[in-house]
């Protein structure tokens, strides 16, 4: 059985997403991992299962990934430049989720 480790990350939610995460913008997370290098998809699952207290998960994820209208930055770079969900997380990465969706 693989040894379980964790990867320290800083996660930030802005643009209203913090409302889904206990009204807290910044979170220090030790992402548990039995894999060599967890990826952003693993992080998104972890956030939904462990950090999100709001039942409206569909405001954050849709069809298993971050819903359209939410920008994801990995160390200040657009995640589309980094491989999106497949980006292998590194210790002390900073991941920012920015909602561009507005009610009306």
C-alpha positions in Angstrom: 0.0 0.0 0.0 1.3 3.4 -0.9 2.4 5.7 1.9 0.0 8.6 2.5 1.5 12.1 2.4 0.1 15.5 2.1 0.9 18.6 0.0 0.6 22.1 1.6 -1.3 24.5 -0.6 -2.8 27.9 -0.3 -6.3 28.1 -1.7 -8.2 31.4 -2.3 -11.8 32.0 -3.3 -12.9 35.4 -4.7 -15.8 36.9 -6.6 -18.4 35.5 -4.3 -17.1 31.9 -4.2 -16.0 32.5 -0.6 -19.7 32.3 0.4 -19.6 28.6 -0.5 -16.6 28.1 1.7 -17.7 29.4 5.1 -17.2 33.1 4.1 -13.4 32.5 4.2 -11.3 33.7 1.3 -8.0 32.1 2.1 -7.4 28.6 3.2 -4.3 26.7 4.1 -4.8 23.1 3.0 -2.7 20.0 3.5 -4.0 17.9 0.6 -3.8 14.3 1.6 -2.4 12.1 -1.1 -1.6 8.5 -1.6 -0.6 9.3 -5.2 2.9 10.5 -6.1 1.6 13.9 -7.3 -2.1 14.8 -6.9 -3.5 17.0 -9.6 -6.0 19.9 -9.6 -8.9 17.4 -10.3 -8.0 15.7 -7.0 -7.9 19.1 -5.3 -11.4 20.0 -6.6 -12.8 16.8 -5.3 -11.1 17.3 -1.9 -12.5 20.9 -1.7 -16.0 19.8 -2.4 -15.9 16.9 0.0 -14.0 18.5 2.9 -14.0 22.3 2.7 -17.3 23.3 1.1 -20.0 23.6 3.8 -22.6 25.0 1.4 -24.9 22.4 -0.2 -24.9 24.2 -3.6 -21.9 22.4 -5.0 -23.2 23.1 -8.5 -22.2 26.7 -8.0 -18.6 25.6 -7.9 -18.5 22.4 -10.0 -20.4 21.1 -13.0 -19.9 17.7 -14.6 -17.0 17.0 -12.4 -14.9 20.1 -13.0 -15.0 23.8 -12.1 -18.0 25.3 -13.8 -17.7 27.7 -16.7 -17.4 31.3 -15.5 -14.8 30.5 -12.8 -11.3 31.4 -13.5 -8.6 29.2 -11.9 -5.1 30.6 -11.4 -2.2 28.4 -10.5 0.6 30.5 -9.0 -0.9 33.6 -10.8 -1.1 31.8 -14.2 -4.3 30.8 -15.9 -4.8 27.1 -15.4 -5.3 26.6 -19.1 -1.6 27.4 -19.6 -0.8 24.8 -16.9 -2.9 21.8 -18.1 -6.1 22.5 -16.2 -7.2 19.5 -14.1 -4.1 17.5 -15.0 -1.6 20.0 -13.5 0.5 18.1 -10.9 0.3 20.1 -7.6 3.6 21.0 -6.0 4.1 21.9 -2.3 3.2 25.5 -1.5 1.3 26.1 -4.8 -1.2 28.9 -4.7 -4.5 28.1 -6.3 -7.1 30.9 -6.8 -10.7 30.4 -7.9 -12.3 33.6 -9.2 -16.0 33.7 -10.0 -16.9 35.9 -12.9 -20.6 34.9 -12.6 -23.0 37.6 -11.3 -26.6 37.2 -10.4 -29.1 39.5 -11.9 
